[in-house]
Amino acid sequence: MAPPARPTDHPPDRLSATADAVGAAVLGHPAVVRLDGGAFGTVATHLPGRRVVGVQLGGPGDTVTVSVVLALGAAIPEVGDQLRERVRAVAGPVPVDVHVNDVEPLPVESPPTEPVPVRAPPREPP
């Protein structure tokens, strides 16, 4: 028999929706390259059948932890503050820890797949 739920536990469907919404809010920041689970993949919200990596939620009022990889050159303190505000807009007035695990250059757009016509240089007369 499962132990009774604590009154502070999120219902699973609400926890899932909140974790997804926090992840989307964080990923929506232009300096965030991706969410990251940390060195051992421990920053995650465990849900039935899946995990939301890079977002760790507890009960209502508990600290929310987000773990990210930022774009190279991003101002880390300012981005951290902005991410905290984005998380609070979704999760409410909770403490937010932001872990910056790495920085990477932003992905470069892939070059066009169509061949570029090349013209041979003009020949000089003999």
C-alpha positions as CSV (number, residue, x, y, z in Angstrom):
1,M,0.0,0.0,0.0
2,A,1.4,3.4,-1.0
3,P,1.9,6.0,1.8
4,P,-0.7,8.8,1.9
5,A,0.2,11.8,-0.1
6,R,1.5,14.8,1.9
7,P,-0.8,17.8,1.7
8,T,2.1,19.8,0.1
9,D,2.6,17.4,-2.8
10,H,1.7,18.6,-6.3
11,P,-0.8,16.4,-8.1
12,P,1.1,14.6,-10.9
13,D,-0.7,16.3,-13.7
14,R,0.0,19.8,-12.2
15,L,3.6,18.9,-11.5
16,S,4.0,17.8,-15.1
17,A,2.4,21.0,-16.4
18,T,4.5,23.2,-14.1
19,A,7.8,21.4,-15.0
20,D,7.0,21.7,-18.7
21,A,6.0,25.4,-18.4
22,V,9.2,26.2,-16.4
23,G,11.3,24.4,-19.0
24,A,9.6,26.3,-21.9
25,A,10.0,29.7,-20.1
26,V,13.7,29.1,-19.5
27,L,14.3,27.8,-23.1
28,G,12.5,30.9,-24.4
29,H,15.4,33.1,-23.2
30,P,17.7,33.9,-26.1
31,A,20.9,33.3,-24.1
32,V,19.8,29.7,-23.2
33,V,21.3,27.1,-25.6
34,R,19.6,24.1,-23.8
35,L,18.5,22.7,-20.4
36,D,21.1,20.4,-18.8
37,G,20.8,17.8,-16.0
38,G,24.1,18.7,-14.4
39,A,27.3,16.6,-14.0
40,F,25.4,13.4,-13.0
41,G,22.0,14.2,-14.5
42,T,20.4,14.9,-11.1
43,V,18.7,18.1,-11.9
44,A,15.4,16.8,-13.2
45,T,11.7,16.4,-12.3
46,H,10.7,12.8,-12.3
47,L,7.3,12.1,-13.7
48,P,5.4,9.0,-14.5
49,G,7.2,7.6,-17.6
50,R,9.5,10.5,-18.2
51,R,11.8,13.2,-16.8
52,V,12.0,16.9,-17.4
53,V,15.8,17.3,-17.4
54,G,17.2,20.6,-16.3
55,V,14.1,21.5,-14.1
56,Q,13.8,20.3,-10.5
57,L,10.6,21.0,-8.7
58,G,9.7,20.1,-5.1
59,G,6.5,20.8,-3.3
60,P,4.7,24.1,-3.3
61,G,6.9,26.8,-1.9
62,D,10.1,24.7,-2.3
63,T,13.1,25.9,-4.2
64,V,12.9,25.4,-8.0
65,T,16.3,24.6,-9.6
66,V,17.0,25.1,-13.3
67,S,20.2,23.9,-14.9
68,V,21.3,25.5,-18.2
69,V,23.9,25.9,-20.8
70,L,24.2,29.5,-21.9
71,A,25.5,31.1,-25.1
72,L,29.1,32.1,-25.1
73,G,29.4,35.8,-24.2
74,A,26.1,36.0,-22.3
75,A,26.3,38.1,-19.1
76,I,25.8,35.3,-16.6
77,P,24.6,37.3,-13.5
78,E,22.0,39.3,-15.6
79,V,20.8,36.2,-17.4
80,G,20.5,34.4,-14.1
81,D,18.3,37.2,-12.7
82,Q,16.2,37.1,-15.9
83,L,15.7,33.3,-15.6
84,R,14.6,33.6,-12.0
85,E,11.9,36.1,-13.0
86,R,10.8,33.8,-15.9
87,V,10.5,30.9,-13.5
88,R,8.6,32.9,-10.9
89,A,6.2,34.0,-13.6
90,V,5.3,30.4,-14.0
91,A,5.8,28.8,-10.6
92,G,4.9,31.7,-8.3
93,P,6.9,33.4,-5.6
94,V,9.4,30.7,-4.9
95,P,13.2,30.6,-4.3
96,V,14.9,29.8,-7.6
97,D,18.4,28.4,-8.0
98,V,20.0,28.8,-11.5
99,H,23.0,26.5,-12.3
100,V,25.0,27.5,-15.3
101,N,26.8,24.3,-16.3
102,D,28.5,25.3,-19.4
103,V,28.7,27.9,-22.2
104,E,28.7,27.2,-25.9
105,P,28.7,29.2,-29.1
106,L,25.2,29.7,-30.5
107,P,24.3,27.2,-33.2
108,V,25.2,28.5,-36.6
109,E,22.7,28.4,-39.4
110,S,23.6,25.6,-41.8
111,P,24.8,26.8,-45.2
112,P,22.4,26.6,-48.2
113,T,22.1,23.1,-49.6
114,E,21.8,24.3,-53.2
115,P,25.1,24.4,-55.1
116,V,26.4,27.8,-55.8
117,P,27.3,28.4,-59.5
118,V,31.0,28.9,-60.0
119,R,32.3,30.9,-63.0
120,A,35.6,30.0,-64.4
121,P,38.0,33.0,-64.7
122,P,38.2,34.5,-68.2
123,R,41.0,33.0,-70.3
124,E,43.7,35.3,-71.6
125,P,44.2,35.2,-75.3
126,P,47.4,33.3,-76.4
